[in-house]
Amino acid sequence: MENSREKLEQELDGAAAAAAENRGNGEKKAALPYSALSLSRKNLFMWAAVFFAMLSFAARIVYYSPIREGSEGTGAFLFPFLFIVLPGLCYLFFTIDLVFKGKKELYRTSRPVLAFAIFLAARALWLFGEGKNGATSAVIAAALTALYILCAILYRFAVNTGGRRRNIALRRTLALAALFACLAAETLLVLLPMLKEALPARLYFAEASLLLNAIAAILVLIGAKKIESEHPLPMAGDRKDGRRIRSLDPMNSVAVYVMNERNTANNLFNDSVEISKTEAYIREKREQGLDNFGYTHLLLAAYARTVSQRPAVNRFISGQKVFSRGEHIEIAMTIKKDMSLDGSETIVSITLSPEDTAETVYQKFNKEVEAVKATSELDSGFDKFAGLVNYIPGVLLKFTVWLVKLLDYFGLLPNFITKISPFHGSIFVTSMGSLGIPPVYHHLYDFGNIPVFLAFGMKRSENELQSDGSVSRKKYIDFTVNVDERICDGYYFASAFKLFKRCIADPYRLDEPPESVVWDIE
């Protein structure tokens, strides 16, 4: 996924540079279809927002740290956790997301903002119930509660614009108006009445914390810059390993709930491809210095080329939603250190791009395989991770697996797990040809998100009767495919695998990158 992010950043940076150049030349460039708000680390407003957020947290610590009689929540057993730790986590995640994700995924800052708004709403209602700090008006308590939540919703509405969205300026204006209203309401309804009652000075730190927090959010919206792209930009609801497809028809959206398991939505088929040109092509590649270039390299290159023109086969289902991997093609394969009954085996993951040629695929594949085979016991990253998990006692291990599945459902698995997992990817490929048997119909895995399983067998010969009455001996390779039917319809699948077969039967087209790459729908 990192390669995709780097390409996205280069594209956006290039688009921004071109736009600046056109403005300098007095030319007007047509707006690109996808827009979002961005706040990079070079923007002073970002650092000002971080400063005010930290200042707000400091004011909160000053107010809540001394446990004195009359302080709100001092009678609660979980007081430090509820009034310092939880809000502190909101500040922490806000600043982390702002600093590290603000350039491309500013929408992430809306999550801690919403969490903090819920905390403030609960606090306002609690103060009214306890009659603290002069909060004796139910109307004011309800108004503040509604205002906090409204501010959070409008903030998310303003920064979550990664799709084909219009009226970004209007979104920003509405959010700013709500935040300024929050500042005014805190001042008029809370701060000024407190001043009239001549309360202790430390009580004002609580309201100062709220005001500074609102200022931080205002600075984010004021300083954010509009970025544009030809392709959809990241937005809320996307996963780390894929972009959510939002323009599917209702039938497809409901189908993932009706067929909620991958193995209840699988379709199987088998086919074969004639390999006369293929064998000649493989011999040429070996003569050019690509040692051991074979059908595995060719099949992977053919699949990458298929994804470049039929991107829907690179989708996956997770959390009852449909996602697209975009330019990230993750292929999982099983390899053995040596072809013996007791030879160790492992699973490797190869990351490909739609622009890859056959030679590029050869280099990427060999690099990954050689790195794994260089280990003494053929250990991949997943093998080492599984070895650690295996130390967990059986009962706890069952709970651990359940927890991992739950996190995966909501897209919360850490990157290091999904990166090494053989159950997360675009396709699982297995070669039966090296074992000397026909291809099997392999099941899909309910865990993870791999939607396609491809198995290919050994070469076979067949005598065919020609139109002139002669008999010609042809060579074929059989393959079987198990697909998750929910990612696209049957017509699309048929078109994709016809293209896949053409790339294998006539592989010379794989020597050059595709003329263009087709992007998936919104």
C-alpha positions as CSV (number, residue, x, y, z in Angstrom):
1,M,0.0,0.0,0.0
2,E,3.0,2.3,0.6
3,N,3.8,2.3,-3.2
4,S,0.2,3.4,-3.9
5,R,0.4,6.2,-1.4
6,E,3.8,7.4,-2.8
7,K,2.3,7.4,-6.3
8,L,-0.7,9.3,-5.1
9,E,1.5,11.9,-3.4
10,Q,3.6,12.3,-6.5
11,E,0.5,12.7,-8.6
12,L,-0.9,15.4,-6.3
13,D,2.4,17.2,-5.9
14,G,2.8,17.2,-9.7
15,A,-0.8,18.5,-10.2
16,A,-0.2,21.3,-7.7
17,A,3.1,22.3,-9.4
18,A,1.4,22.3,-12.8
19,A,-1.5,24.4,-11.5
20,A,1.0,26.9,-10.0
21,E,2.9,27.1,-13.3
22,N,-0.3,27.6,-15.2
23,R,-1.3,30.4,-12.9
24,G,2.1,32.0,-13.4
25,N,1.6,31.9,-17.2
26,G,-1.9,33.4,-16.9
27,E,-3.5,30.1,-18.0
28,K,-6.7,28.8,-16.5
29,K,-6.6,25.0,-15.8
30,A,-9.8,23.0,-15.8
31,A,-10.7,21.7,-12.3
32,L,-10.0,18.0,-11.7
33,P,-13.0,15.9,-10.7
34,Y,-11.9,14.9,-7.2
35,S,-11.1,17.4,-4.4
36,A,-10.1,17.3,-0.8
37,L,-8.7,19.5,2.0
38,S,-5.0,19.1,2.9
39,L,-2.8,20.5,5.6
40,S,0.9,19.7,5.2
41,R,3.6,20.0,7.7
42,K,5.0,23.0,5.8
43,N,1.8,24.9,6.7
44,L,2.1,27.2,9.7
45,F,-1.6,26.8,10.5
46,M,-1.0,23.1,11.2
47,W,1.6,23.8,13.8
48,A,-0.5,26.6,15.3
49,A,-3.4,24.1,15.6
50,V,-1.1,21.6,17.3
51,F,0.1,24.3,19.7
52,F,-3.4,25.4,20.7
53,A,-4.5,21.8,21.1
54,M,-1.5,21.1,23.5
55,L,-2.2,24.4,25.3
56,S,-5.8,23.2,25.7
57,F,-4.6,19.9,27.2
58,A,-2.3,21.8,29.6
59,A,-5.2,23.9,30.8
60,R,-7.2,20.8,31.4
61,I,-4.4,19.2,33.4
62,V,-4.1,22.4,35.5
63,Y,-7.8,22.3,36.3
64,Y,-8.3,18.6,36.9
65,S,-5.0,17.5,38.5
66,P,-5.5,19.1,42.0
67,I,-8.1,16.9,43.7
68,R,-9.9,19.6,45.7
69,E,-13.3,19.7,47.3
70,G,-15.9,21.0,44.8
71,S,-14.1,19.9,41.7
72,E,-16.4,18.1,39.2
73,G,-15.9,14.4,39.3
74,T,-13.8,14.2,42.4
75,G,-16.1,11.7,43.9
76,A,-15.8,9.3,41.0
77,F,-13.5,6.3,41.3
78,L,-12.5,6.7,37.7
79,F,-12.0,10.4,37.9
80,P,-8.4,10.6,36.5
81,F,-9.3,8.2,33.6
82,L,-12.6,10.0,32.7
83,F,-11.5,13.6,33.0
84,I,-7.8,13.5,32.1
85,V,-6.7,10.3,30.3
86,L,-9.6,10.0,27.9
87,P,-9.6,13.6,26.8
88,G,-5.8,13.4,26.7
89,L,-6.0,10.5,24.2
90,C,-8.3,12.6,22.1
91,Y,-5.7,15.4,22.0
92,L,-3.0,12.9,21.3
93,F,-4.7,11.3,18.4
94,F,-5.8,14.6,17.0
95,T,-2.2,15.9,16.9
96,I,-0.8,12.6,15.6
97,D,-3.3,12.5,12.8
98,L,-2.8,16.1,12.0
99,V,1.0,15.9,11.8
100,F,1.3,12.6,10.0
101,K,-2.0,12.2,8.1
102,G,-3.0,15.8,7.5
103,K,-1.5,16.1,4.0
104,K,-3.5,13.3,2.4
105,E,-6.0,12.1,5.0
106,L,-7.1,15.2,7.0
107,Y,-10.4,13.5,7.6
108,R,-8.8,11.3,10.2
109,T,-8.7,14.3,12.6
110,S,-12.5,14.2,12.7
111,R,-12.5,11.0,14.8
112,P,-10.8,12.5,17.9
113,V,-12.9,15.6,17.5
114,L,-16.1,13.6,17.6
115,A,-14.9,11.6,20.6
116,F,-14.0,14.8,22.5
117,A,-17.4,16.3,21.5
118,I,-19.2,13.3,23.1
119,F,-17.1,13.8,26.2
120,L,-18.0,17.5,26.4
121,A,-21.7,16.8,25.8
122,A,-21.6,14.3,28.7
123,R,-19.8,16.8,30.9
124,A,-22.3,19.5,30.2
125,L,-25.2,17.2,31.2
126,W,-23.3,16.1,34.3
127,L,-22.6,19.6,35.4
128,F,-26.3,20.4,35.1
129,G,-27.3,17.3,37.1
130,E,-24.8,18.2,39.9
131,G,-25.5,22.0,39.7
132,K,-21.8,22.7,39.4
133,N,-20.2,25.9,38.2
134,G,-23.6,27.5,38.0
135,A,-24.9,25.1,35.4
136,T,-28.5,25.1,36.7
137,S,-30.3,25.7,33.4
138,A,-31.5,22.6,31.5
139,V,-31.9,24.7,28.4
140,I,-28.3,25.9,28.4
141,A,-27.1,22.3,29.1
142,A,-29.1,20.9,26.2
143,A,-28.0,23.8,23.9
144,L,-24.3,23.2,24.7
145,T,-24.7,19.5,24.2
146,A,-26.3,20.0,20.8
147,L,-23.7,22.5,19.8
148,Y,-20.8,20.3,20.7
149,I,-22.1,17.4,18.6
150,L,-23.1,19.7,15.8
151,C,-19.6,21.2,15.6
152,A,-18.0,17.7,15.5
153,I,-20.4,16.6,12.7
154,L,-19.8,19.7,10.6
155,Y,-16.1,19.4,11.1
156,R,-16.2,15.9,9.8
157,F,-18.4,17.1,7.0
158,A,-15.9,19.7,6.0
159,V,-12.7,17.6,6.1
160,N,-14.1,14.4,4.6
161,T,-14.3,15.3,0.9
162,G,-12.1,12.7,-0.8
163,G,-14.7,11.6,-3.4
164,R,-16.3,13.5,-6.3
165,R,-17.5,16.2,-3.9
166,R,-18.7,19.8,-4.6
167,N,-19.1,22.8,-2.4
168,I,-15.9,22.4,-0.4
169,A,-16.0,26.1,0.4
170,L,-19.6,25.8,1.7
171,R,-18.6,22.9,3.9
172,R,-15.7,24.8,5.3
173,T,-17.9,27.9,5.9
174,L,-20.6,25.9,7.8
175,A,-18.0,24.2,10.0
176,L,-16.3,27.5,10.8
177,A,-19.6,29.1,11.6
178,A,-20.5,26.4,14.0
179,L,-17.1,26.5,15.7
180,F,-17.3,30.3,16.1
181,A,-20.8,29.8,17.5
182,C,-19.3,27.4,20.0
183,L,-16.8,30.0,21.1
184,A,-19.5,32.6,21.5
185,A,-21.8,30.2,23.4
186,E,-19.0,29.2,25.8
187,T,-18.2,32.8,26.4
188,L,-21.8,34.2,26.8
189,L,-23.5,31.2,28.4
190,V,-20.7,29.9,30.7
191,L,-17.7,32.1,31.0
192,L,-19.5,35.5,31.6
193,P,-21.9,34.0,34.3
194,M,-18.8,32.5,36.0
195,L,-17.2,35.9,36.1
196,K,-20.3,37.5,37.7
197,E,-20.1,34.9,40.5
198,A,-16.4,35.6,41.2
199,L,-15.5,31.9,41.2
200,P,-11.9,30.7,42.0
201,A,-9.4,31.4,39.3
202,R,-8.6,27.7,38.7
203,L,-12.2,27.1,37.5
204,Y,-11.6,29.2,34.5
205,F,-9.0,26.8,33.1
206,A,-11.8,24.3,32.2
207,E,-13.5,26.9,30.0
208,A,-10.1,28.1,28.6
209,S,-9.4,24.5,27.6
210,L,-12.7,24.4,25.6
211,L,-12.0,27.7,23.9
212,L,-8.5,26.7,23.0
213,N,-9.7,23.4,21.6
214,A,-12.2,25.2,19.3
215,I,-9.5,27.6,18.2
216,A,-7.3,24.6,17.2
217,A,-10.1,23.2,15.0
218,I,-10.7,26.6,13.5
219,L,-7.1,27.0,12.5
220,V,-7.2,23.6,10.8
221,L,-10.1,24.7,8.6
222,I,-8.7,28.1,7.9
223,G,-5.2,26.8,6.9
224,A,-6.3,23.8,4.9
225,K,-5.6,23.9,1.2
226,K,-7.7,22.4,-1.6
227,I,-6.1,19.6,-3.5
228,E,-7.4,18.0,-6.7
229,S,-6.8,14.7,-8.5
230,E,-8.0,12.7,-11.5
231,H,-8.7,9.7,-9.2
232,P,-10.7,9.4,-5.9
233,L,-8.8,10.6,-2.8
234,P,-8.8,8.9,0.6
235,M,-11.9,9.5,2.7
236,A,-13.6,8.2,5.8
237,G,-14.8,4.6,5.5
238,D,-11.7,3.6,3.4
239,R,-9.4,0.9,4.8
240,K,-5.6,0.9,5.0
241,D,-5.5,-1.7,2.2
242,G,-8.3,-0.4,0.0
243,R,-10.7,2.3,-1.1
244,R,-14.4,1.7,-0.5
245,I,-16.6,1.5,-3.6
246,R,-19.6,3.7,-3.0
247,S,-21.4,3.8,-6.3
248,L,-22.5,0.2,-6.5
249,D,-26.2,-0.5,-7.2
250,P,-28.4,-1.5,-4.2
251,M,-28.5,-5.2,-5.2
252,N,-24.7,-5.5,-4.9
253,S,-24.7,-3.6,-1.6
254,V,-27.3,-6.0,-0.1
255,A,-25.8,-9.1,-1.5
256,V,-22.7,-8.9,0.8
257,Y,-25.1,-9.2,3.8
258,V,-27.2,-12.0,2.3
259,M,-24.0,-13.9,1.4
260,N,-21.9,-12.9,4.3
261,E,-19.2,-15.5,4.1
262,R,-16.7,-15.8,1.2
263,N,-17.2,-19.5,0.8
264,T,-21.0,-19.1,0.5
265,A,-20.4,-16.7,-2.4
266,N,-17.8,-18.6,-4.4
267,N,-18.0,-19.6,-8.1
268,L,-15.7,-22.2,-9.6
269,F,-14.7,-22.8,-13.2
270,N,-11.9,-24.3,-15.2
271,D,-10.4,-23.5,-18.5
272,S,-7.3,-24.2,-20.6
273,V,-5.0,-22.1,-22.8
274,E,-3.0,-23.2,-25.8
275,I,0.7,-22.5,-25.2
276,S,2.5,-22.7,-28.6
277,K,3.5,-19.1,-28.6
278,T,4.0,-19.2,-24.8
279,E,6.7,-21.8,-25.0
280,A,8.6,-19.9,-27.7
281,Y,8.3,-16.8,-25.6
282,I,9.7,-18.5,-22.5
283,R,12.6,-19.9,-24.4
284,E,13.4,-16.4,-25.8
285,K,13.3,-14.9,-22.3
286,R,15.7,-17.5,-21.0
287,E,18.1,-16.9,-23.9
288,Q,18.0,-13.2,-23.0
289,G,19.4,-14.0,-19.6
290,L,16.3,-14.4,-17.5
291,D,17.3,-17.7,-15.9
292,N,14.5,-20.0,-14.9
293,F,11.9,-17.7,-16.4
294,G,8.7,-19.9,-16.5
295,Y,5.0,-20.1,-16.4
296,T,4.7,-18.8,-12.9
297,H,6.3,-15.5,-13.9
298,L,4.1,-15.3,-17.0
299,L,0.9,-16.0,-15.2
300,L,1.6,-13.3,-12.6
301,A,2.4,-10.8,-15.3
302,A,-0.8,-11.8,-17.2
303,Y,-2.8,-11.2,-14.1
304,A,-1.2,-7.8,-13.4
305,R,-2.1,-6.8,-17.0
306,T,-5.6,-8.1,-16.5
307,V,-6.0,-5.9,-13.4
308,S,-4.7,-2.9,-15.4
309,Q,-7.7,-3.2,-17.8
310,R,-10.3,-4.9,-15.6
311,P,-9.7,-3.3,-12.1
312,A,-12.9,-4.7,-10.5
313,V,-11.2,-8.1,-10.1
314,N,-8.9,-6.3,-7.7
315,R,-11.7,-5.6,-5.3
316,F,-12.3,-7.4,-2.0
317,I,-15.1,-7.7,0.6
318,S,-14.4,-6.8,4.2
319,G,-16.9,-5.8,6.9
320,Q,-19.8,-6.3,4.5
321,K,-18.4,-3.5,2.3
322,V,-16.8,-3.6,-1.2
323,F,-13.3,-2.2,-1.5
324,S,-10.8,-1.6,-4.3
325,R,-7.1,-2.1,-4.0
326,G,-6.4,0.3,-6.8
327,E,-2.9,0.0,-8.1
328,H,-1.9,-2.4,-5.3
329,I,-1.8,-6.0,-6.6
330,E,-0.9,-8.3,-3.8
331,I,-0.2,-11.9,-4.9
332,A,0.2,-14.8,-2.4
333,M,2.0,-18.0,-3.3
334,T,3.1,-21.2,-1.6
335,I,6.8,-22.2,-2.2
336,K,8.9,-25.2,-1.1
337,K,12.5,-25.1,-0.3
338,D,13.0,-28.4,-2.1
339,M,10.6,-30.9,-3.9
340,S,10.6,-33.6,-1.3
341,L,7.9,-35.1,1.0
342,D,9.5,-33.5,4.1
343,G,10.6,-30.3,2.4
344,S,9.6,-27.2,4.3
345,E,7.1,-24.7,2.7
346,T,5.9,-21.2,3.3
347,I,3.8,-18.5,1.7
348,V,5.3,-15.4,0.1
349,S,3.6,-12.2,-1.0
350,I,4.6,-10.4,-4.1
351,T,3.5,-6.8,-4.7
352,L,2.9,-5.9,-8.3
353,S,1.7,-2.9,-10.2
354,P,-0.7,-2.6,-13.2
355,E,2.2,-1.1,-15.2
356,D,4.5,-4.1,-14.7
357,T,6.0,-6.0,-17.6
358,A,6.9,-9.6,-17.7
359,E,10.5,-8.8,-16.9
360,T,9.5,-6.5,-14.0
361,V,7.4,-9.3,-12.5
362,Y,10.3,-11.8,-13.0
363,Q,12.6,-9.5,-11.0
364,K,10.1,-8.8,-8.2
365,F,9.1,-12.5,-7.8
366,N,12.6,-13.8,-7.8
367,K,13.7,-11.2,-5.2
368,E,10.9,-12.2,-2.8
369,V,11.5,-15.9,-3.3
370,E,15.3,-15.7,-2.9
371,A,15.0,-13.7,0.2
372,V,12.7,-16.3,1.8
373,K,14.8,-19.3,0.6
374,A,17.9,-17.7,2.0
375,T,16.5,-18.4,5.5
376,S,17.7,-21.6,7.2
377,E,14.1,-23.0,7.7
378,L,12.3,-21.2,4.9
379,D,10.7,-18.7,7.3
380,S,8.6,-15.8,5.9
381,G,7.4,-12.9,8.1
382,F,4.1,-14.7,8.6
383,D,5.8,-17.9,9.8
384,K,7.7,-16.0,12.5
385,F,4.5,-14.2,13.6
386,A,2.5,-17.5,13.6
387,G,5.4,-19.0,15.7
388,L,4.9,-16.3,18.3
389,V,1.1,-16.7,18.4
390,N,1.6,-20.5,18.8
391,Y,3.0,-19.9,22.3
392,I,-0.5,-18.6,23.4
393,P,-2.4,-21.3,25.4
394,G,-5.2,-23.0,23.4
395,V,-8.2,-21.3,25.1
396,L,-6.6,-17.8,24.9
397,L,-5.5,-18.6,21.3
398,K,-9.1,-19.1,20.3
399,F,-10.0,-15.7,21.8
400,T,-6.9,-14.1,20.1
401,V,-8.0,-15.4,16.7
402,W,-11.6,-14.1,17.4
403,L,-10.2,-10.7,18.3
404,V,-8.0,-10.6,15.2
405,K,-11.0,-11.4,13.0
406,L,-13.0,-8.7,14.8
407,L,-10.3,-6.1,14.2
408,D,-10.0,-7.2,10.6
409,Y,-13.8,-6.8,10.1
410,F,-13.6,-3.2,11.1
411,G,-10.3,-2.6,9.3
412,L,-8.3,-2.1,12.5
413,L,-5.6,-4.7,12.0
414,P,-2.1,-3.2,12.3
415,N,-0.3,-2.7,9.0
416,F,2.5,-5.1,9.9
417,I,0.0,-8.0,10.2
418,T,-1.9,-7.3,6.9
419,K,1.4,-6.8,5.1
420,I,2.7,-10.3,6.0
421,S,-0.6,-12.1,6.1
422,P,-1.2,-14.7,3.3
423,F,-4.9,-14.2,3.8
424,H,-5.0,-10.6,2.7
425,G,-4.3,-9.8,-0.9
426,S,-5.6,-9.7,-4.5
427,I,-5.2,-13.3,-5.4
428,F,-3.7,-16.6,-4.2
429,V,-1.8,-18.6,-6.9
430,T,-0.7,-22.2,-6.6
431,S,1.2,-24.3,-9.1
432,M,0.2,-27.9,-9.5
433,G,2.4,-28.3,-12.6
434,S,5.6,-28.5,-10.4
435,L,3.9,-31.4,-8.6
436,G,2.9,-33.2,-11.9
437,I,-0.8,-33.2,-11.2
438,P,-3.9,-31.3,-12.7
439,P,-5.0,-28.1,-10.9
440,V,-7.2,-28.5,-7.9
441,Y,-10.3,-26.5,-7.0
442,H,-9.1,-24.7,-4.0
443,H,-11.4,-23.1,-1.5
444,L,-11.3,-19.4,-0.5
445,Y,-10.4,-18.3,3.0
446,D,-13.2,-16.8,5.1
447,F,-10.5,-15.0,7.2
448,G,-8.8,-12.2,5.4
449,N,-10.0,-10.8,2.1
450,I,-8.5,-12.7,-0.8
451,P,-11.3,-12.9,-3.5
452,V,-9.6,-15.1,-6.1
453,F,-7.8,-18.4,-5.9
454,L,-6.0,-19.5,-9.1
455,A,-4.5,-23.0,-9.6
456,F,-2.7,-24.1,-12.7
457,G,-1.5,-27.6,-13.6
458,M,1.1,-29.3,-15.7
459,K,1.5,-29.1,-19.4
460,R,-0.5,-31.6,-21.4
461,S,-0.7,-32.5,-25.1
462,E,-3.8,-33.1,-27.2
463,N,-4.3,-34.2,-30.8
464,E,-6.7,-31.9,-32.7
465,L,-8.4,-32.5,-36.0
466,Q,-7.9,-29.5,-38.3
467,S,-10.3,-28.1,-40.9
468,D,-8.3,-29.7,-43.7
469,G,-8.5,-33.2,-42.1
470,S,-5.0,-33.3,-40.7
471,V,-4.2,-33.9,-37.1
472,S,-2.2,-31.4,-35.2
473,R,-0.6,-31.9,-31.8
474,K,-1.3,-28.9,-29.4
475,K,0.0,-28.2,-25.9
476,Y,-2.2,-26.8,-23.2
477,I,-2.1,-25.7,-19.6
478,D,-5.3,-26.2,-17.5
479,F,-6.2,-23.8,-14.7
480,T,-9.0,-23.5,-12.2
481,V,-10.4,-20.4,-10.6
482,N,-12.4,-19.9,-7.4
483,V,-13.8,-16.4,-7.2
484,D,-15.9,-14.4,-4.8
485,E,-18.9,-13.5,-6.9
486,R,-19.7,-10.4,-4.8
487,I,-16.9,-8.3,-6.1
488,C,-18.3,-7.9,-9.7
489,D,-20.8,-9.6,-12.0
490,G,-20.3,-12.7,-14.2
491,Y,-20.0,-10.7,-17.4
492,Y,-17.1,-8.7,-16.0
493,F,-15.4,-11.9,-14.7
494,A,-15.8,-13.5,-18.1
495,S,-14.2,-10.5,-19.8
496,A,-11.4,-10.4,-17.3
497,F,-10.4,-14.0,-17.7
498,K,-10.7,-13.9,-21.5
499,L,-8.1,-11.1,-21.4
500,F,-6.0,-13.2,-19.0
501,K,-6.0,-16.1,-21.4
502,R,-5.1,-13.8,-24.3
503,C,-2.1,-12.5,-22.4
504,I,-0.8,-16.1,-21.8
505,A,-1.5,-17.3,-25.3
506,D,0.2,-14.2,-26.8
507,P,2.6,-13.0,-24.1
508,Y,4.7,-10.7,-26.3
509,R,2.2,-7.9,-25.4
510,L,3.6,-8.2,-21.8
511,D,7.0,-6.9,-22.9
512,E,5.7,-3.3,-22.8
513,P,3.6,-1.5,-20.1
514,P,-0.1,-1.1,-21.0
515,E,-0.9,2.0,-23.1
516,S,-3.3,3.1,-20.3
517,V,-4.4,1.9,-16.9
518,V,-8.1,1.8,-16.2
519,W,-9.2,2.9,-12.7
520,D,-12.0,1.4,-10.8
521,I,-15.3,3.2,-10.3
522,E,-16.1,5.4,-7.4
